[in-house]
Amino acid sequence: MFSPREANALIAKIEPLVEELLRLRRELAINLLATNPELRVGRSRSRLAGPHSTLPTPRFGEMKIEIIRLIHRIEHFGCVVKDIDLGLIDFPSERNGESIWLCWKFGEPVVAHWHGEHEGFERRRPLSEARPGEEP
């Protein structure tokens, strides 16, 4: 369980890892779009690498392994990678005796939001804001 102060202390350690994760995810997506005819609009299949093409088929296994490795490195600190496209990281915490997640998004200077254990990013609220009937 993390306090906001403890979660914020980890930001400096995990932020470069999340930045690298986002870079690799973006690079993988770009490479997949460039090489998969079903994902490209308006392109002829004959120009792209395929089963009958003379062009080499790219390999993305190393990138996928590196993405998984980065997720494990981030989660080794005790937080959870919730969305690699947005750079969302949740920290398990407790609020008024209830399990919650402290929620941080890459680019935010500090952990300043939370959401319920069974809620997601769209339901996050500022740390200063309580649920109806709850004390902050």
N, C-alpha and C positions, 0 to 999 in steps of 0.2 A: 504494500500500500504506500502510495506517495502522497506527500503534502504538496501543495502548490510550490512551496519553496524548494523542496527536493526535486520535483519535476523540472523546475526552471534551472536548477543547477546542472541538470543533464543536457540541456539544450545545446550548450557549447560543444559537447562531445558527440551528440547524435546529428546535429545539423549538417556537418560535412558529409556524413554517411548518407543522409537523406538526399542531399544535393547530388551525390554520385549516383544514388539509386534512381532519381528522376532523370538524370542525364542518360544512364544506360537504358531505362525504360523508353525514353524518347527515341534514342538511337535504334533500339530494337524495332519499335513501331515504324520508324522511317524505312528501315531496311526491309521489313515485311511488306510494307506498301509498295516499295520499289520492285520487289521480286515476285509478288503474288498477283497473278492476273485477275483473280476474283475480287481483290480489294481495290483495284484501280478502275476508274471510270474512263471510258473512251480510248483505251489502249488495245492494240491488237495483241492477241495471245502469241502470235508468231515471233514477236520481237523480244519476248521475255523468256527466261530460263524455264524449261519445262521438261517433261519426259522425252520429247523428241527434239529438243533444242540442242544446239552445239554450245550454247552459253553455259557456264558452270552454275550449278545450283549452290547458292550460298548456304553456309552452315551457321546456325545461331545458337547452338548448344552451349558454347562458351559464354555467350552473353547471358543466357538464361541461368547458367550456373553461378555467374557473378552476381546476378540479381538476387538469387536465393541466398547466396553467401552474405550479401549486404543486409538482407532482411534478418538473417540469423544474428549478425553482429549487432544490429539495432535492438532486437528483442532480447539479446543477452543482458542488456541493462535493466530489464524488467518491464519495459513498455511493450506495446503491441502496434505493429504496422497495420493500419486499417484500410488505407487506400494508397497504392503506389503511384497512381496517376496524379493525385492531388497532394501527396506528401503528408497524409494525415497519420498522426501518431497519438495513441491514447495511453494514458497512465492509470492503472487501477488505483482507486482512492475510496474514501468513505466520507459521507456527508450526513450528519444527523443520524448516524447509525445505519445508513443505507449504502450499499455498494454503488459507486458511480465511476465514471471515467473522466479524468482531466483530459482535455482535448487540445492538441496543438497542431497547427498547420504550418508547413514549411513557409518561411517568409515572415511569420509572426515573431515579434521580438521575445515574447514570453508566453507561457501557458496562462491563458486568461479566460478560458471557457471550460465548461463541463457539460455532461449529459448523463442521463440515467443509464444504468447497466444494460437495459434492453432497448435503448434509443440510439440513434445515429447522429452523424454530423449535422443533419438538417434540423435536429432538435436541440443543438447545443445552445447554451446561454452563458452570459458573462458570469464569472465567479461571484460577483456581487449580487446577482439576481437569484432569487429563490423560486421554487415551485409554489403555486398557490397553496396557502395554508402552511408553508414551511418557513422557518426562520433562516435568514442568510447565514 
